[in-house]
Amino acid sequence: MRILLAIALSASIASCAVIDPLVYKIDIPQGNYLEQRDVDKLRVGMTREQVRFVLGSPVAENVFRDEEWNYIFRLKPGRGDVITRELTVRFEGDHLASIDGDFKPHEDFNTPIDS
């Protein structure tokens, strides 16, 4: 009886490892999904409203540093490694001054949009 119970228990534990790759696992995206083409639209001197129109509302606004917005995207795929992308947007007063993170500024970033 104990031998049958041990065999049944070991078979059920082993079957979990065999079945796991067959189980569908969903991707879990969180935050602001940004692409380089969105970041390419940013120009120095843009207002906060213009930046919000181009990129959307930031996931995290720093309460202690109002001049900095953080756009964070995290994707946990059902299979594979977690993907994280970040972009920090800095303002001087009400105008965009710089960006930093996983995206490169466009070659025309330092050309104000009014020009």
C-alpha positions in Angstrom: 0.0 0.0 0.0 2.8 2.4 0.9 4.7 1.6 -2.2 1.6 2.4 -4.4 1.1 5.7 -2.5 4.8 6.6 -3.0 4.6 5.8 -6.7 1.4 7.8 -7.2 2.9 10.7 -5.3 6.1 10.7 -7.2 4.2 10.4 -10.5 2.0 13.4 -9.7 5.0 15.5 -8.7 6.8 14.6 -11.9 3.8 15.2 -14.1 3.8 18.9 -13.0 7.2 19.4 -14.6 6.0 17.7 -17.8 2.7 19.7 -18.0 4.1 23.1 -17.1 5.6 23.9 -20.6 2.2 23.1 -22.1 0.3 25.5 -19.8 -0.4 28.9 -21.4 0.9 31.8 -19.3 -0.2 35.4 -20.1 2.1 38.4 -20.6 1.7 41.0 -17.9 2.5 44.5 -19.1 2.6 47.4 -16.5 3.3 51.1 -16.9 3.7 53.3 -19.9 4.5 51.5 -23.1 6.8 53.8 -25.1 8.5 53.4 -28.4 11.5 55.3 -29.8 9.2 57.0 -32.4 7.3 58.6 -29.4 10.4 59.8 -27.8 11.6 61.2 -31.2 8.7 63.7 -31.1 10.1 65.4 -28.0 11.9 68.7 -28.3 13.6 70.9 -25.8 11.3 73.7 -24.6 8.0 71.8 -24.9 5.5 72.5 -22.2 4.4 69.9 -19.7 1.0 69.6 -21.5 2.8 69.0 -24.8 4.9 66.2 -23.3 1.9 64.7 -21.7 0.1 64.7 -25.0 3.0 63.0 -26.8 3.9 60.4 -24.0 0.8 60.2 -21.9 0.7 60.7 -18.1 3.8 59.4 -16.3 3.6 56.3 -14.1 5.5 58.0 -11.3 5.6 61.7 -10.6 8.1 62.5 -8.0 6.3 64.3 -5.1 9.5 65.9 -3.9 10.9 66.8 -7.3 8.1 68.3 -9.4 10.6 68.9 -12.3 11.1 65.2 -13.0 8.7 62.7 -14.5 9.4 59.0 -14.7 8.0 56.8 -17.4 8.5 53.1 -16.6 7.4 50.0 -18.5 7.7 46.5 -17.3 6.7 43.4 -19.2 6.6 40.0 -17.5 6.1 37.5 -20.3 4.6 34.2 -19.6 7.9 32.7 -20.7 11.2 34.3 -20.7 12.9 37.3 -19.0 11.3 40.4 -17.7 11.7 43.5 -19.9 12.0 46.9 -18.3 12.3 50.3 -20.1 12.6 53.6 -18.4 12.6 57.2 -19.4 13.1 60.2 -17.2 11.9 63.6 -18.4 13.3 66.7 -16.7 11.8 70.2 -16.8 13.1 73.6 -16.0 10.1 75.6 -14.9 7.3 74.5 -17.2 9.5 73.6 -20.2 11.3 70.4 -21.2 15.0 70.5 -20.5 16.4 67.0 -20.9 15.6 63.3 -21.1 17.5 60.3 -19.8 17.0 56.5 -19.8 16.7 53.6 -22.2 15.7 55.8 -25.2 18.0 58.1 -27.1 17.0 61.7 -27.8 16.2 62.5 -31.4 19.0 64.3 -33.3 16.7 67.4 -33.4 15.9 67.2 -29.7 17.9 70.4 -28.9 16.0 72.3 -31.7 13.0 74.0 -30.1 9.7 73.1 -31.6 8.8 76.7 -32.5 11.8 77.0 -34.8 
